[in-house]
Amino acid sequence: MTATFGLAPLVSLIAGVLILVMPRLLNYIVALYLIIIGVIGIFGMGTTHF
C-alpha cells in the first residue's frame, strides 16, 4: 500500500490546526491558504511539464 500526499491537503491540515490553536490568526491563515492554492493552480506544482 502506498500513500501519496499532495501539497494542498497538507496546507489545509496545518491551517486547520493553527485556526483551532490560535483563532485570532484566522484572517491571516485564510489569506495565506488562498495565496498558496492560487500559486499552485497557476504554476501547476505537482504536475510534470516537459
HELIX and SHEET records of a PDB file:
HELIX    1   1 LEU A    7  VAL A   21  1                                  15    
HELIX    2   2 PRO A   23  LEU A   25  5                                   3    
HELIX    3   3 LEU A   26  PHE A   43  1                                  18    
END                                                                             
